[in-house]
Amino acid sequence: MAGLRVGDIITSVDNKPLNSGDDLKRFFTESDTGTVTLSGVRAKDGQSFTLLVTLAKFLDVVKKIPD
């Protein structure tokens, strides 16, 4: 199964290490749209993972959700 799973630990974004959840939160709040690489460790088995994630502005996503 691809994608993030409950309990996964994200350790870096675009090869920039994260030291806390605040670092991740700050990255997403200050980032523009585009594709980024998330790296981390699976909580279930300790395996490393790398994911390409496309960022979008919240309002752009909400506008695309059907009523």
C-alpha positions in Angstrom: 0.0 0.0 0.0 1.4 3.4 -1.0 1.0 6.7 0.8 1.2 7.8 4.4 -0.1 5.5 7.1 -1.2 6.3 10.6 1.8 6.4 12.8 4.4 7.0 10.1 7.2 9.3 11.1 8.2 11.9 8.5 11.9 12.7 8.9 12.6 15.0 6.0 11.0 17.1 3.3 13.0 17.6 0.1 16.1 16.2 1.9 15.8 18.8 4.7 15.7 17.1 8.1 12.8 17.7 10.4 13.5 18.0 14.1 9.9 18.3 15.2 6.3 18.3 14.2 6.5 22.1 14.2 9.1 22.0 11.5 6.7 20.0 9.3 3.8 22.3 10.1 5.9 25.4 9.3 7.1 23.8 6.0 3.5 23.2 4.8 2.3 26.6 5.9 5.1 28.5 4.2 5.3 26.3 1.0 3.8 27.1 -2.3 2.1 24.5 -4.5 4.2 21.9 -6.3 5.7 18.5 -5.7 7.9 17.6 -2.7 9.6 14.5 -1.5 8.7 13.2 1.9 11.0 10.6 3.6 10.3 8.8 6.8 10.0 5.6 8.7 7.0 3.2 8.9 5.7 2.9 12.5 4.6 -0.7 11.9 7.9 -2.2 10.8 10.6 0.5 10.9 11.0 0.4 7.1 12.2 3.6 5.4 10.0 5.2 2.7 10.1 8.0 0.2 7.0 9.6 -1.3 6.4 12.3 -3.9 3.6 14.5 -2.7 1.8 17.2 -4.6 1.0 20.3 -2.6 -2.1 22.4 -3.3 -3.6 25.4 -1.6 -6.5 24.4 0.7 -9.1 26.6 -1.0 -8.1 25.2 -4.4 -8.8 21.7 -3.1 -12.1 22.7 -1.5 -13.4 24.2 -4.7 -12.9 20.8 -6.5 -14.9 18.8 -3.9 -18.4 18.1 -5.4 -21.4 19.2 -3.4 
